């Protein structure tokens, strides 16, 4: 057992968190108002059984170490030392002979960076890449400042270089620099300009590779490793953090080139999210330096659901968000290359995010068309409902009312109705026979029902060795399908042994990404009446029935389309066969 596991064993998460805020018993768990964001209704749940916490408002979650890191702003090493003292654990000291696994990954990245940068700046193999960068307007000084390099178009030039310097095939694979092969490993980055991914503390965690010649994908990145997580990384933060703090504003763009050229032109408070979907981890990084965020993406953010969800998280975190409108669909790099004054003007004219949403719908919909006005309401009312500040929300209710030429009272009631709907209140979704999907919905009724079904299976009544009998094809989402298969196998094994359900035993062998989802659903508070074996089984059967109906309805819709096509081409034999299948499915649906 290592130090971390020993400390976890000795410190109860309920006792630790109780030192910071009052916890109230809620079934098998404890609840409180979240210490990480302002809320009126407690949504912060602590599980003594899983020894984890989860806030269903701001989505922060983790164990005792995560809590201390988030609450006290500590680094992991500092949190480890504090909790070791509290637990009475003496930390084991590392020996020089056995370097930490992560230290080796940092070392191999540094050595790879030396290789890539040398190839670009000093070797003939990098000549074309260097010429390309200079044509794009990037100076030698900027190449040095960002550590830009070039990966030769070879399968094993980097691998051979690293092996000669004492690294192993496994270390190249673990770092993401290599891809496993029969002979050991081959280079991940080939024929690409490389950008070192350096965090805010100056640690080189991975690389991004951009194609030199037109090809797909345009960019590839180091995959998730023990030292790199794309969702907790902002490119350029190591160079921009001081300027962000001084200017009290962060400019967020999409890719590496969108940072490099503007930074060179004097826009020093710019970083890249490496995609348009902001994550909670990236927002936390920004909050360390400023509360003001300006988004400079070359796309319509309002029409992108993943980007919208990121903006909602940023709003919950208390960030003041604006949108920089880049003229003519150009990105920040193209705009600054044409004239830095164009980008400066766009930054100075940045508009608040909710004004931008109104502008976006005015461009995409006809205000004189009643059906378009309805679409505007369906798109923006869910967004307005998620505005956390009451005064800001009220202002935009008035603005939307004026745009739609609708009584403010009607808009306000619609927003409040949307606010009262809890997406994780699964029973309310189950009881509704239909739920109107918004233009950019967060989750459909079917998705919520699939989640609810897994949540029910994770909360079986005591003294009941239940094993589900429905097929995994009932789930459309791959992650729920995977969890269901593993859960079925586990329930089947404990039923055979007449053992009780143990959540810790079930998650012990799950992949990390599935464990996160299981923990979220396990901490979801279900109706207390479902502790009754009979009511739980009735609820489960009802949800299964609804999902089966949804599958059949989808099949009927597809058959209707096929029948129509067959009729158009006068294929009557096929029409007859399809009609029979349609009738059979209709009867099946009626009997559910």
C-alpha positions as CSV (number, residue, x, y, z in Angstrom):
1,X,0.0,0.0,0.0
2,X,1.5,3.4,-1.0
3,X,1.4,6.6,1.0
4,X,-1.8,7.9,-0.8
5,X,-3.8,4.8,-0.2
6,X,-2.6,4.6,3.5
7,X,-3.7,8.2,4.1
8,X,-7.1,7.6,2.4
9,X,-7.6,4.6,4.7
10,X,-6.9,6.6,7.8
11,X,-8.8,9.9,7.0
12,X,-12.6,9.8,6.6
13,X,-13.7,12.3,4.0
14,X,-16.8,13.2,6.0
15,X,-14.6,14.2,9.0
16,X,-12.2,16.2,6.8
17,X,-15.0,18.2,5.0
18,X,-16.9,18.7,8.3
19,X,-13.9,20.9,9.4
20,X,-14.8,23.3,6.6
21,X,-18.6,23.2,6.4
22,X,-21.6,21.7,8.2
23,X,-22.8,18.4,6.6
24,X,-26.3,17.1,6.9
25,X,-27.2,13.4,6.7
26,X,-29.2,12.6,3.5
27,X,-29.8,8.9,3.2
28,X,-26.5,7.0,3.0
29,X,-24.7,10.2,2.1
30,X,-24.2,13.8,3.4
31,X,-25.3,17.1,1.8
32,X,-24.3,20.7,2.1
33,X,-24.2,24.0,0.2
34,X,-21.2,23.8,-2.1
35,X,-18.0,25.5,-0.8
36,X,-16.9,26.2,-4.4
37,X,-19.8,28.2,-5.8
38,X,-22.8,30.2,-4.5
39,X,-26.0,28.3,-4.4
40,X,-29.4,28.5,-2.6
41,X,-30.2,24.8,-2.6
42,X,-27.6,22.3,-1.3
43,X,-26.2,20.2,-4.2
44,X,-22.8,19.2,-2.7
45,X,-22.9,15.5,-1.8
46,X,-20.3,13.5,0.2
47,X,-20.2,9.7,0.1
48,X,-18.7,8.0,3.2
49,X,-18.9,4.7,1.3
50,X,-17.0,5.8,-1.8
51,X,-15.0,8.4,0.1
52,X,-15.6,11.0,-2.5
53,X,-17.5,14.3,-2.9
54,X,-19.5,15.6,-5.9
55,X,-21.3,19.0,-6.5
56,X,-24.2,18.6,-8.9
57,X,-24.2,22.4,-9.3
58,X,-20.7,23.3,-10.4
59,X,-19.6,19.6,-11.1
60,X,-16.5,19.7,-8.9
61,X,-15.7,16.2,-7.5
62,X,-12.9,14.1,-6.1
63,X,-11.4,12.6,-2.9
64,X,-9.8,14.1,0.2
65,X,-6.8,15.3,-1.8
66,X,-8.9,17.0,-4.4
67,X,-10.9,18.7,-1.8
68,X,-7.9,20.2,0.0
69,X,-6.3,21.2,-3.4
70,X,-9.5,23.0,-4.5
71,X,-10.3,24.5,-1.1
72,X,-6.9,25.6,0.0
73,X,-5.3,26.2,-3.4
74,X,-2.6,23.7,-2.7
75,X,-0.4,21.6,-5.0
76,X,-0.8,17.9,-4.7
77,X,2.6,17.5,-2.9
78,X,1.6,20.1,-0.3
79,X,-1.8,18.4,0.2
80,X,-0.1,15.1,0.6
81,X,2.1,16.4,3.3
82,X,-0.7,18.1,5.2
83,X,-2.9,15.0,5.1
84,X,0.0,12.7,6.0
85,X,0.6,14.8,9.2
86,X,-3.2,14.7,10.0
87,X,-3.2,10.9,9.5
88,X,0.1,10.3,11.3
89,X,1.7,8.8,8.2
90,X,5.4,9.1,7.6
91,X,6.0,9.7,3.9
92,X,8.4,7.4,2.1
93,X,11.4,9.1,0.7
94,X,12.4,8.4,-2.9
95,X,15.8,7.1,-3.6
96,X,18.0,8.5,-6.4
97,X,18.2,5.0,-7.9
98,X,14.5,4.8,-8.4
99,X,13.2,8.0,-10.0
100,X,9.5,8.7,-9.9
101,X,7.6,7.5,-13.0
102,X,6.3,11.0,-13.7
103,X,9.8,12.5,-13.4
104,X,10.9,10.1,-16.2
105,X,8.0,11.3,-18.4
106,X,9.0,15.0,-17.9
107,X,12.6,14.0,-18.7
108,X,11.8,12.2,-22.0
109,X,9.6,15.2,-23.1
110,X,12.5,17.6,-22.5
111,X,14.8,15.3,-24.5
112,X,12.2,15.1,-27.3
113,X,11.9,18.9,-27.3
114,X,15.7,19.2,-27.8
115,X,15.4,16.9,-30.8
116,X,12.4,18.6,-32.4
117,X,13.8,22.1,-32.0
118,X,17.3,21.1,-33.3
119,X,15.7,19.5,-36.4
120,X,13.8,22.7,-37.1
121,X,16.5,25.2,-36.5
122,X,19.7,23.5,-37.3
123,X,19.1,20.4,-39.6
124,X,18.3,20.2,-43.3
125,X,15.3,18.0,-42.5
126,X,13.6,21.0,-40.9
127,X,14.4,23.5,-43.7
128,X,10.9,23.4,-45.4
129,X,9.2,23.6,-42.0
130,X,11.3,26.6,-41.0
131,X,10.6,28.3,-44.4
132,X,6.8,27.7,-43.8
133,X,6.9,29.4,-40.4
134,X,8.9,32.4,-41.7
135,X,6.4,32.8,-44.5
136,X,3.5,32.7,-42.0
137,X,5.3,35.7,-40.3
138,X,6.8,33.9,-37.3
139,X,10.2,35.3,-36.4
140,X,13.3,33.4,-35.2
141,X,12.8,35.0,-31.8
142,X,9.3,33.7,-31.5
143,X,10.3,30.2,-32.5
144,X,12.9,30.3,-29.7
145,X,10.4,31.8,-27.2
146,X,7.7,29.1,-27.8
147,X,10.2,26.3,-28.4
148,X,8.7,25.4,-31.8
149,X,10.2,22.4,-33.5
150,X,9.8,19.9,-36.3
151,X,9.2,16.1,-36.2
152,X,10.8,14.5,-39.3
153,X,8.5,12.5,-41.6
154,X,10.0,9.2,-40.4
155,X,8.6,6.3,-38.4
156,X,11.3,6.0,-35.8
157,X,13.9,8.9,-35.9
158,X,12.8,10.2,-32.5
159,X,12.4,6.7,-31.1
160,X,16.0,5.8,-32.1
161,X,17.2,9.1,-30.6
162,X,15.5,8.4,-27.3
163,X,16.6,4.8,-27.0
164,X,20.2,5.8,-27.5
165,X,19.8,8.2,-24.5
166,X,18.7,5.5,-22.1
167,X,14.9,5.7,-22.5
168,X,12.8,2.6,-23.2
169,X,10.1,1.8,-25.7
170,X,7.6,1.7,-22.8
171,X,8.6,5.1,-21.7
172,X,8.1,6.5,-25.2
173,X,4.6,4.9,-25.2
174,X,3.8,6.1,-21.7
175,X,4.8,9.7,-22.6
176,X,2.6,9.7,-25.7
177,X,5.7,10.3,-28.0
178,X,5.5,6.7,-29.3
179,X,2.8,4.3,-30.4
180,X,3.1,0.6,-29.4
181,X,4.1,-1.7,-32.2
182,X,5.3,-5.3,-32.6
183,X,8.9,-4.2,-32.6
184,X,8.4,-1.9,-29.6
185,X,7.2,1.5,-30.7
186,X,7.1,4.1,-33.5
187,X,7.0,7.9,-33.6
188,X,3.6,9.5,-33.0
189,X,4.6,12.8,-34.5
190,X,5.8,12.6,-38.1
191,X,6.2,15.3,-40.7
192,X,4.7,17.9,-38.3
193,X,5.6,21.2,-36.8
194,X,5.7,20.7,-33.0
195,X,4.6,23.0,-30.3
196,X,5.7,22.0,-26.7
197,X,2.7,22.0,-24.3
198,X,4.1,23.8,-21.3
199,X,1.9,24.4,-18.2
200,X,1.7,27.5,-16.1
201,X,4.6,26.4,-13.9
202,X,6.9,25.8,-16.9
203,X,6.6,22.0,-17.0
204,X,6.7,20.4,-20.4
205,X,3.7,18.0,-20.4
206,X,3.3,17.0,-24.1
207,X,3.3,18.2,-27.7
208,X,0.9,19.3,-30.4
209,X,1.8,18.6,-34.0
210,X,0.6,20.6,-36.9
211,X,0.7,19.2,-40.5
212,X,3.2,21.0,-42.9
213,X,1.3,19.9,-46.0
214,X,-2.5,19.8,-46.3
215,X,-3.7,16.6,-44.5
216,X,-6.1,15.4,-41.9
217,X,-6.1,15.6,-39.0
218,X,-4.6,19.1,-39.1
219,X,-3.4,18.8,-35.5
220,X,-2.6,15.8,-33.3
221,X,-1.8,16.0,-29.6
222,X,-0.1,14.0,-26.9
223,X,-2.9,11.6,-25.7
224,X,-3.9,11.7,-22.0
225,X,-0.9,10.5,-20.0
226,X,0.1,10.5,-16.3
227,X,1.3,14.1,-16.8
228,X,-0.9,15.5,-19.5
229,X,-4.7,16.1,-19.5
230,X,-5.9,18.2,-22.3
231,X,-9.0,19.3,-20.3
232,X,-6.8,20.9,-17.7
233,X,-4.4,22.7,-20.0
234,X,-4.2,26.1,-21.7
235,X,-1.5,26.6,-24.4
236,X,0.6,29.7,-23.8
237,X,-0.3,30.1,-20.2
238,X,3.4,29.9,-19.1
239,X,4.1,33.1,-21.2
240,X,0.7,34.9,-20.7
241,X,-0.1,34.5,-17.0
242,X,1.6,37.7,-15.8
243,X,0.1,39.8,-18.5
244,X,-3.4,38.2,-17.9
245,X,-3.1,39.2,-14.2
246,X,-1.8,42.7,-15.0
247,X,-4.5,43.4,-17.7
248,X,-7.2,41.6,-15.6
249,X,-8.3,39.8,-18.8
250,X,-7.6,36.6,-20.6
251,X,-8.1,36.3,-24.4
252,X,-9.0,32.7,-25.3
253,X,-8.5,31.4,-28.8
254,X,-8.7,27.9,-30.3
255,X,-5.3,26.8,-31.6
256,X,-1.6,27.2,-31.2
257,X,-1.0,29.5,-34.2
258,X,-3.9,31.7,-32.9
259,X,-1.7,32.3,-29.9
260,X,1.8,32.5,-31.4
261,X,1.2,35.3,-34.0
262,X,-0.9,37.6,-31.8
263,X,1.6,37.1,-28.9
264,X,4.4,38.1,-31.3
265,X,2.4,41.3,-32.2
266,X,2.1,42.4,-28.6
267,X,-1.1,40.6,-27.4
268,X,0.6,39.0,-24.5
269,X,-2.6,38.0,-22.5
270,X,-3.7,35.3,-25.0
271,X,-4.0,31.5,-24.5
272,X,-5.6,28.7,-26.4
273,X,-8.0,26.0,-25.2
274,X,-7.1,23.7,-28.1
275,X,-10.8,23.4,-29.1
276,X,-14.0,25.5,-28.6
277,X,-15.5,23.4,-25.8
278,X,-14.3,25.0,-22.5
279,X,-13.8,22.6,-19.7
280,X,-14.1,23.1,-15.9
281,X,-10.3,22.5,-15.5
282,X,-9.5,25.3,-18.0
283,X,-11.9,27.7,-16.4
284,X,-10.2,27.0,-13.0
285,X,-6.8,27.9,-14.6
286,X,-8.2,31.2,-15.9
287,X,-9.8,32.1,-12.5
288,X,-6.4,31.9,-10.9
289,X,-5.4,35.1,-12.8
290,X,-8.6,36.9,-13.8
291,X,-12.4,37.0,-13.7
292,X,-12.6,38.4,-17.2
293,X,-12.6,36.2,-20.2
294,X,-12.9,37.2,-23.9
295,X,-13.5,34.5,-26.4
296,X,-11.9,34.8,-29.8
297,X,-13.1,31.8,-31.8
298,X,-13.7,32.0,-35.6
299,X,-17.2,30.4,-35.4
300,X,-20.7,31.0,-34.2
301,X,-20.4,30.0,-30.5
302,X,-24.2,30.2,-29.9
303,X,-24.9,27.3,-32.4
304,X,-22.3,25.0,-30.8
305,X,-23.8,23.0,-28.0
306,X,-20.4,21.8,-26.5
307,X,-19.1,25.4,-26.5
308,X,-22.4,26.6,-24.9
309,X,-22.0,24.1,-22.1
310,X,-18.5,25.4,-21.5
311,X,-19.8,29.0,-21.3
312,X,-22.4,27.9,-18.8
313,X,-19.7,26.4,-16.6
314,X,-17.7,29.6,-16.9
315,X,-20.8,31.7,-15.9
316,X,-21.4,29.4,-12.9
317,X,-17.7,30.0,-11.9
318,X,-18.4,33.8,-11.8
319,X,-16.4,34.7,-14.9
320,X,-17.4,37.9,-16.9
321,X,-17.5,36.6,-20.5
322,X,-17.3,38.6,-23.7
323,X,-17.0,37.6,-27.3
324,X,-14.5,39.0,-29.8
325,X,-16.1,39.0,-33.2
326,X,-13.4,38.2,-35.8
327,X,-14.3,39.7,-39.1
328,X,-14.9,37.6,-42.2
329,X,-14.6,34.3,-40.5
330,X,-10.9,34.8,-40.1
331,X,-9.1,33.4,-37.1
332,X,-6.9,35.5,-34.7
333,X,-3.7,34.6,-36.5
334,X,-5.0,35.7,-39.9
335,X,-6.4,38.9,-38.5
336,X,-3.2,40.0,-36.8
337,X,-1.1,39.1,-39.8
338,X,-3.3,41.3,-42.0
339,X,-3.0,44.2,-39.5
340,X,-2.6,44.0,-35.7
341,X,-5.0,47.0,-35.4
342,X,-7.8,44.9,-36.8
343,X,-7.5,42.5,-33.8
344,X,-7.1,45.3,-31.3
345,X,-10.3,46.9,-32.6
346,X,-12.1,43.5,-32.4
347,X,-10.9,43.1,-28.7
348,X,-12.0,46.7,-27.8
349,X,-15.4,46.0,-29.3
350,X,-16.0,42.7,-27.6
351,X,-19.6,42.3,-26.5
352,X,-21.0,40.5,-23.4
353,X,-21.8,36.9,-24.1
354,X,-25.6,37.2,-23.7
355,X,-25.7,40.2,-26.1
356,X,-23.7,38.0,-28.5
357,X,-26.4,35.3,-28.2
358,X,-29.1,37.8,-29.1
359,X,-27.0,39.0,-32.1
360,X,-26.5,35.4,-33.2
361,X,-30.2,34.6,-33.3
362,X,-30.9,37.9,-35.1
363,X,-28.5,36.8,-37.9
364,X,-29.9,33.2,-38.1
365,X,-33.6,33.8,-37.8
366,X,-36.2,36.0,-39.4
367,X,-37.9,38.2,-36.7
368,X,-40.9,38.6,-38.9
369,X,-41.5,34.8,-39.2
370,X,-43.6,33.5,-36.2
371,X,-42.0,30.0,-36.5
372,X,-38.5,31.5,-36.3
373,X,-39.5,33.6,-33.3
374,X,-40.6,30.3,-31.6
375,X,-37.2,28.8,-32.4
376,X,-35.4,31.8,-30.8
377,X,-37.4,31.3,-27.6
378,X,-36.7,27.6,-27.6
379,X,-32.9,28.3,-28.0
380,X,-32.5,31.2,-25.6
381,X,-34.9,30.6,-22.8
382,X,-32.8,27.5,-21.5
383,X,-29.7,29.7,-21.8
384,X,-31.3,32.6,-19.9
385,X,-32.4,30.1,-17.2
386,X,-28.8,29.2,-16.5
387,X,-27.6,32.8,-15.9
388,X,-26.6,32.7,-12.3
389,X,-26.8,36.4,-11.4
390,X,-30.4,37.5,-10.8
391,X,-29.9,41.1,-12.0
392,X,-28.2,40.0,-15.2
393,X,-30.9,37.4,-15.9
394,X,-33.6,40.0,-15.4
395,X,-31.9,42.4,-17.8
396,X,-31.8,39.8,-20.5
397,X,-35.4,38.7,-19.9
398,X,-36.3,42.3,-20.8
399,X,-34.1,42.3,-23.8
400,X,-35.5,39.0,-25.1
401,X,-39.0,40.2,-24.5
402,X,-38.4,43.3,-26.6
403,X,-36.8,41.2,-29.4
404,X,-39.6,38.7,-29.5
405,X,-42.2,41.5,-29.0
406,X,-43.7,39.4,-26.2
407,X,-44.9,40.3,-22.7
408,X,-42.1,40.2,-20.2
409,X,-44.2,38.2,-17.8
410,X,-44.5,35.4,-20.3
411,X,-40.8,35.2,-20.9
412,X,-40.1,35.5,-17.1
413,X,-42.5,32.6,-16.4
414,X,-40.9,30.5,-19.2
415,X,-37.4,31.1,-17.8
416,X,-38.5,30.3,-14.2
417,X,-40.1,27.1,-15.4
418,X,-36.9,26.1,-17.1
419,X,-34.9,27.0,-14.0
420,X,-37.2,24.8,-11.8
421,X,-36.5,21.7,-14.1
422,X,-33.7,19.6,-12.6
423,X,-31.9,17.6,-15.3
424,X,-30.8,15.0,-12.8
425,X,-34.3,14.6,-11.4
426,X,-34.8,11.4,-13.3
427,X,-38.2,10.4,-12.0
428,X,-39.7,13.6,-13.3
429,X,-38.3,12.8,-16.8
430,X,-39.6,9.3,-16.6
431,X,-43.1,10.4,-15.7
432,X,-43.4,12.8,-18.6
433,X,-44.4,11.1,-21.8
434,X,-42.7,13.8,-23.9
435,X,-40.2,16.4,-23.3
436,X,-39.7,19.2,-25.8
437,X,-36.1,19.2,-27.1
438,X,-34.5,22.7,-27.4
439,X,-32.5,23.6,-30.5
440,X,-29.3,22.9,-28.6
441,X,-30.5,20.6,-25.8
442,X,-28.2,19.7,-22.9
443,X,-29.7,16.1,-22.7
444,X,-32.6,14.5,-24.4
445,X,-35.3,12.6,-22.5
446,X,-33.9,9.3,-23.9
447,X,-30.4,10.1,-22.6
448,X,-31.8,11.0,-19.2
449,X,-33.8,7.7,-19.1
450,X,-30.6,5.7,-19.9
451,X,-28.8,7.5,-17.0
452,X,-31.7,6.9,-14.7
453,X,-31.8,3.2,-15.5
454,X,-28.1,2.8,-14.6
455,X,-28.7,4.9,-11.5
456,X,-31.4,2.5,-10.4
457,X,-29.2,-0.5,-11.0
458,X,-26.5,1.1,-8.8
459,X,-29.0,1.4,-6.0
460,X,-30.6,-2.1,-5.7
461,X,-32.7,-2.8,-2.5
462,X,-30.9,-4.6,0.3
463,X,-31.2,-8.4,0.5
464,X,-32.1,-8.6,-3.2
465,X,-29.8,-10.5,-5.6
466,X,-31.4,-8.9,-8.7
467,X,-29.9,-9.7,-12.1
468,X,-31.2,-7.7,-15.1
469,X,-32.4,-9.5,-18.2
470,X,-32.7,-6.8,-20.8
471,X,-30.1,-6.6,-23.6
472,X,-27.3,-4.0,-23.7
473,X,-28.8,-2.8,-27.1
474,X,-31.4,-0.9,-25.0
475,X,-28.7,1.8,-24.5
476,X,-27.7,4.0,-27.4
477,X,-24.9,5.8,-25.6
478,X,-21.7,3.6,-25.7
479,X,-20.6,4.6,-22.2
480,X,-23.9,3.4,-20.6
481,X,-23.8,0.2,-22.7
482,X,-20.2,-0.5,-21.4
483,X,-21.2,0.2,-17.8
484,X,-24.3,-2.0,-18.1
485,X,-22.4,-5.0,-19.5
486,X,-19.9,-4.7,-16.6
487,X,-22.7,-4.2,-14.1
488,X,-24.6,-7.2,-15.4
489,X,-21.5,-9.4,-15.1
490,X,-20.9,-8.1,-11.5
491,X,-24.6,-8.6,-10.4
492,X,-24.6,-12.0,-11.9
493,X,-21.5,-13.0,-10.0
494,X,-22.6,-11.7,-6.6
495,X,-26.1,-13.3,-7.2
496,X,-24.4,-16.7,-7.7
497,X,-22.4,-16.2,-4.5
498,X,-25.4,-14.7,-2.6
499,X,-23.3,-11.6,-1.8
500,X,-24.6,-8.1,-1.3
501,X,-24.0,-5.3,-3.8
502,X,-20.7,-3.4,-3.0
503,X,-20.1,-0.2,-5.0
504,X,-16.4,-0.2,-4.2
505,X,-15.9,-3.7,-5.3
506,X,-17.8,-3.0,-8.6
507,X,-15.7,0.1,-9.5
508,X,-12.4,-1.4,-8.5
509,X,-11.6,-2.7,-12.0
510,X,-13.5,0.0,-14.0
511,X,-11.6,2.3,-16.4
512,X,-11.2,5.8,-15.0
513,X,-13.6,7.4,-17.5
514,X,-16.3,5.0,-16.5
515,X,-15.7,5.3,-12.8
516,X,-16.3,9.0,-13.0
517,X,-19.7,8.4,-14.6
518,X,-20.6,5.6,-12.1
519,X,-19.7,7.9,-9.2
520,X,-21.9,10.7,-10.5
521,X,-24.9,8.4,-10.8
522,X,-24.2,6.6,-7.5
523,X,-24.2,10.0,-5.7
524,X,-27.5,11.0,-7.3
525,X,-30.3,11.2,-4.7
526,X,-33.2,8.9,-5.6
527,X,-36.7,8.8,-4.1
528,X,-36.5,7.3,-0.7
529,X,-39.5,5.1,-1.5
530,X,-37.4,3.2,-3.9
531,X,-35.7,1.4,-1.0
532,X,-38.8,-0.8,-1.2
533,X,-38.0,-3.9,-3.3
534,X,-41.5,-3.8,-5.0
535,X,-41.4,-0.1,-5.8
536,X,-37.8,-0.2,-7.1
537,X,-38.7,-3.1,-9.4
538,X,-41.8,-1.3,-10.7
539,X,-39.8,1.8,-11.4
540,X,-37.0,-0.2,-13.2
541,X,-39.6,-2.1,-15.3
542,X,-41.2,1.3,-16.2
543,X,-38.0,2.8,-17.4
544,X,-37.0,-0.3,-19.4
545,X,-40.5,-0.2,-21.0
546,X,-40.1,3.5,-22.0
547,X,-36.7,2.8,-23.5
548,X,-38.1,-0.1,-25.5
549,X,-40.9,2.1,-26.7
550,X,-38.3,4.7,-27.9
551,X,-36.4,2.0,-29.8
552,X,-39.6,0.7,-31.5
553,X,-40.7,4.3,-32.4
554,X,-37.4,4.9,-34.0
555,X,-37.7,1.7,-36.0
556,X,-41.2,2.6,-37.1
557,X,-40.0,6.0,-38.2
558,X,-37.3,4.3,-40.3
559,X,-39.7,1.8,-41.8
560,X,-42.1,4.6,-42.8
561,X,-39.3,6.2,-44.7
562,X,-38.4,2.9,-46.4
563,X,-42.1,2.2,-47.3
564,X,-42.4,5.6,-48.9
565,X,-39.2,5.1,-50.9
566,X,-40.4,1.6,-52.1
567,X,-43.8,3.0,-53.1
568,X,-42.1,5.7,-55.2
569,X,-40.2,3.1,-57.1
570,X,-43.3,0.8,-57.4
571,X,-41.6,-2.1,-55.5
572,X,-44.8,-3.6,-54.2
573,X,-43.3,-6.8,-52.9
574,X,-40.9,-4.8,-50.7
575,X,-43.8,-2.5,-49.6
576,X,-45.8,-5.5,-48.5
577,X,-42.9,-7.0,-46.5
578,X,-42.2,-3.6,-44.9
579,X,-45.9,-3.1,-44.1
580,X,-46.0,-6.4,-42.3
581,X,-42.9,-5.5,-40.2
582,X,-44.6,-2.1,-39.5
583,X,-47.8,-3.8,-38.3
584,X,-45.9,-6.3,-36.1
585,X,-43.9,-3.5,-34.5
586,X,-47.0,-1.4,-34.0
587,X,-48.7,-4.3,-32.2
588,X,-45.5,-4.8,-30.1
589,X,-45.5,-1.1,-29.2
590,X,-49.2,-1.2,-28.2
591,X,-48.6,-4.2,-25.9
592,X,-45.7,-2.5,-24.0
